[in-house]
Amino acid sequence: MRRIRYNSPVVLTFALLSLLTLPLGTFTAGWTTQHLFSVYRCSLLDPLAYVRFFGHVLGHSGLSHYMGNMLLLLLVGPPLEEKYGGQTLLACIAATALATGLVEFLFFPGAALLGASGVVFMMIVLSSFTATERGTIPLTLILVVALYLGGEIVAGLTSADNVSQLAHIVGGVCGMAAGFVLVRQ
């Protein structure tokens, strides 16, 4: 008899925590989504501001937003966790959350950011490093940057939607930085 194994604890726990924020947001009439799981310009004297710098990656505007992010996260994340380890991947997630949160906080005072798409883009770019040898630049990295991040730059310049292309770009840059650091190790 085969058993189900919790094979990727960091990725699976992230996905489950993100899922739990949806009914929690509904139950609290949006209070938790706004005050814990969205980052926006506020006073730095507000202690929840520091929670939001990291917590915004767990919040999502709805089930569709959640599904879009988690399907990619669950596809790309487990091989990264297997290769680099849970602690390293968790550090990459936290760094990406902080970087995207700070960019939103500093440069977009009238907007709020929530969702894991920056983390997903970090993982997509980081995954292009998985078979890299020291001293080389993988062609997959060049293609990922050109296709995904290039597409986000174009979309950021040409579309007027509620998607934070800059969070995607910052996430991708975090993935690239993590990749180069991890390849050296």
N, C-alpha and C positions, 0 to 999 in steps of 0.2 A: 504494500500500500504506500502510495506517495504522499508526502507531507507538503504542506504549503510552508515556504520559508520566507521570513522577513529579510530578504536578501540585500536590501539597500536601505539600512536604517535611517540615514540622514535624508535621503530623497523621499522615502515613503513617509517619514514623520513630517517633513515639510509639506508634502501633499495633503496629509491628513489634517494638520493644523490649519492649513489654508482652507480646506473643506469646512472645518468647524467654524471658521469666521463667518461663513454665509448665514447659517441659521442664527448664530449669535447676533449678527447685524440685524436680522429680521426681528428677533426677540427683543432687542434693545431699541427698536425703531431707528436704527442707523447710528446710534450713539457710539458704539464700539468701532464701527467702520470709520466714522469721522475722527474720533479721539484717540484711537489706538492703531488703526490700520490704514491711515492716509497721512502723507507728509505734506505740509503746507507752511507758509510763512506764519510765524507766531512769535511770541516772546520767548526768549531763551530762558526766562525765569520759570516758564511752565515745565514742570518735570516730565510731563507726557511728551514734550517735544523730542526728548532723547529716546523715548520708547518708539515714537513714530519714525525716527531715522532708520530703525531696523524693522519695525513691525509692518511698515507699509507693503513689504513684499508678500505678506501673508493675506492681505485684504484683496478682495476682487469686487467689481461692481455687480456681479451676478453670476449665475451658473455658466453662461456662455463664455464669459471672460475667464472664469476659473478653468473651464474645460480646455480652452485654447492654450492656456499656459501650461496646465498640468500634463496634457498629452505629450507635449514636447519635452517637458521636464522629466517625465517618466520614461521617455524614449532615450534621451541623451544622458541623463544623470546617473543611472546605475553603472554603466561601464566606467564613467569617470570616478565614481566612488570606489569601484573595485581597483582601478589603477592607482589612484592617488591616496586612497584611504578616506574614511569618514571625517576625521578631524581636519584634514587639509581641505576637503570639499566644503565643510561647514565654514571654515575660515574664508574661503573664496566667496561663499554666499553672503556672509556677514560684511565683507569688504565691499562687495557689489551693492548690497543694500545701503550701506553708509554712503558710498560714492553717489549712487543715484539719488538718494534722499537729500544729500547736501547740495547737489546740482539743482534739484527742484527748489529747495529752500532758498538758495542764494539768488538764482536767476529768474525764477518765475513766481513772484510774490502774489499774484492773483489766481494761482492755479493749485490744484491738489494732485498728488500722485499716489496711486495704489496699484498693486498687482506685481506679479513675479516676472514680467517680461524682460526686465533688465537682467535678472538672474538666468533666465532661459537663454538670452543672447550670450551671456558670459559662458554658459555651458556649451553652447553651439560652437563658439570660437575656441574654447579650451579643448573641445573634443577633436579639433583638427590637429592638435599637438600630440595625440596619444601614441603615434608611431614615429615620433621625431627623434632623430639622432642629434647629439650635441654638435653645434657648429653648422647646422643646416636650417633652412627655412622651408617648411613643408608647402608644396603646391596647394594642398587642400586649404591651408590657412589663407593663401592668396585668393583662392576662389571664394572661400567663405566671406572674407572681408569684402571682396568686390561685389558679390551677389547680395549677401544679407545686409551688410553695413552700407554699401553703396545704395542699395534700394531704400534703406531708411533715410539716408541723406536726401535722396530725390523726393521721397514721400514727405519729409519734413519741410522741404521747400515748396512743394506743389499742392499739398492737401490741407484742408482745414477740418480736421476731425478731433476727437478727444483722445487720440493715441499719442503718447509721449515718445516720439522717435528719438529724442535726445536720450531718454532713459535706455532705449535699445542700444544706441551708439555707445553710451557710457558703459553699459553692461558688456558690450563687445570689446571695448578697450580694456576693461577689467579682465576679461577672459584671455586677451592677448598678453597682458602683463603677467598674469598668473602662469600662462603657458611658458613664456620665456624664463621665468623664475624656476618653475618646476623642471624644465628641461635641463637647466644648469645643475640641478641637484641630482 
